[in-house]
Structures are given as C-alpha cells and as structure tokens.
Amino acid sequence: MKITEVRVHPLATDFAQPCWTAHERFDRAQLILVEVRTDSGLVGIGEVSSGPQAVVADYLRKFAEIVVGMDPLGHGDIWARLMSLTVPRPGGIPGWDGLPPPLPRHDRAQIMAAIGGIDIALWDIKGKAAGLPVFRLLGGTRTEVFTYATGGFYVEGVSPMACAEELAGYVAQGHRAVKLKTGALAFDDEVARVAATRRVIGPDVLLMLDMNAPYDLADCIAFAQAVEPHGIFWLEEPLHWYLQPRDFVRLAAATPIPLAHGEREWHRHAVRDFIDQGAIRYVQFDSTRHAGFTESLRIAHYAEMHGVKVAPHTAPHIHRHLVSALGDAAFAAESVGDPGRHPIHHAVYSDPADAKDGMVHLSEQPGFGYDIDWAQVDRLRA
Ligand SMILES: [Mg+2]
C-alpha cells in the first residue's frame, strides 16, 4: 500500500458563548482535519487541535510531499522521517538528499503538531486495513472506559460561582468524576469556587482541578493546602509554564494531592523527565496537539513501567482507544461537560465519543471508529 495524497482541511466556527480558562480566551473553535489517502482506497482521518492553524496547515502540506509514496502502515518510519527534518543531518543542506533542509527552530511546536495529525490518520488506516478498531489492534478488549466531565470555564457575564451548579449537572447526567477550571481569580475566590463545587456535587464524586499554570511554587503550595480539605483528586498543570520537573517534585512533596501534567509537552523526552523525577502521578499527553498517537503510545508504556497513570487530554474519540488498550495502566479519557465547547467534533464526527453514565464507549468499527460528515466539513471550512 502507498500513500497517494494528504488533504488538509482547516475548520473553524465561533463559539455561541466565548469563555476563558485562567490563561486564554476562546471565542472560536478550531480544528484541522487531516485526510491521508492511499492507492488501496483506504482513507485515514487524523486531526490537529493546536495552532496557529495556518502555520500547521502549511507544514501538513509540506509533509504531504514527503509521505506520498510511502507505506501508510509504516507509521514508525514515517514518524522518524518527518522528525528527522527537525535536526541537522548529513546531507541535509538543500538538495543533497532529496529532503527539505532542517526545518526552522521557531516552528517546532507547529511541526510536532503536523507530524501528529498525519500519524493519527495512519493509525486510522492501520485499523481499517486490519478490519479492527485501534484498541483491538493494540490488544485491548474493553469496550467502555471511564471518563470525567470538564467544565467550569469562565463565561463572560456569568458568575464564576455558577461552576458548582454546572458540574452538579454533569453528575446528574451520570458522571462520577468532574474537572473544574481554576486559576483565573484571586486566591480566596478560587478556593471558594472549589468549596462550593464540592458542597453541591457531594462527597463521593471525584473532583479534579484544571489550573492552566497560574502559580509559582510558593503560591501553589499554599493553594494546594487550602483546597486539600475539599477532597481533590488531582491538580492539573499547577505551575507556571517555565517551571520544570524539579519544581513539580517540590510541589508534590508539599501536598498529598496527586499532580497531573503533559498536555503542553511536545514529545516523550520532556514527559520522561517528569515521570523519572517522580513529579506526576497522571500523564496527559495529547496526540492531537503534538506528535500523534505513536508518541502517545510510547509515553503510555513508559508511564506504565513507572506507575504513572495515563489520562490523555481531550479528544476522547481518539484517546479512548489508548485508554482501552492500556487497561489498568490508564485512568480515563477526558470528556467535555458541555458539547457546545467542542462544536466541530460534534458536527463532523459520526461518533464524537459522548459519555453515557460516566463512561465512553468503543464500537467495533475499524480504525478510530468514526466517519466524517463532509457536508459539515464544507460548512466549517476556515
Ligand atoms: Mg488542562
């Protein structure tokens, strides 16, 4: 089998209700759908959720020229060839080995994102070629995996305390675990949001805090100690972006609350250092942001060996396969409480992996288990 074409579909749509995390405003949903076509007629679909969209799309088109003619089942070779473009190599000066020169250092995040989008499509093809869903291809048997509902975004014009009722609503829908956005307000106001949410959801529901990196080490230790009485399952992305594994180790030593991290990392080597140093108990690497499903698998197996649970960030329609295949080594796939926060997924995928009774389900459809509504793709083109 050979790859004949890679089609790149940048999609975007305005949110009905703009919102914030502690760090960013979201007024527009964006997604790049990556379609890898083959001479066998099999077509794989991948996606990229990070940006800037135009830069990532340009790299996807550039990489298309490189992967056309390669065997789509050779995901390891394709990943390695694309990754090799990020470093100097013998013969790498233009024209000497038929590949582009080393790619610019300032585009690394977008390059890793583009590699990921193609890689995910290759796994979709691999499943379809084998006639198996990806989780079965990987040796998994679980057809439902635990999930949690993320919510509590800061919505303009809405009281930040509305998070308690919102998350209780997800519990009423059957979720047994919920994740609250925190970190945007003053320290005491955030502690009050956590306390109110715990009061309303009751004592038995798991409650994670998704912090989006609001604190330095000292403030984060104080925050962790202030929310400890409210039974927190994990602190996610607790420290400022520039702080490193050894800072997380010091935080972990100061609180019994487990730490979760990984969504902002680009590759396994960065995640390895968080795991090796004992900084985190949950790893949240995101195939759709950077480096793809192949890198997620490498990280998942490394995490398993070190007793760190796998809890991939978002994209449950893809990551449910990883969680299923990892069995007890994985914790959960992530769901968004309000489907309106993922308007593109819910428009284009035939199975966007909506949770039922706190679980995400997997079908026997080969590949990642979704078809694409191309009319919706046309409607959402950026
Ligand atoms: Mg997060």
Residues whose N, C-alpha, C, O or C-beta is under 5 A from the ligand:
A	BS01	MG	D210 E236
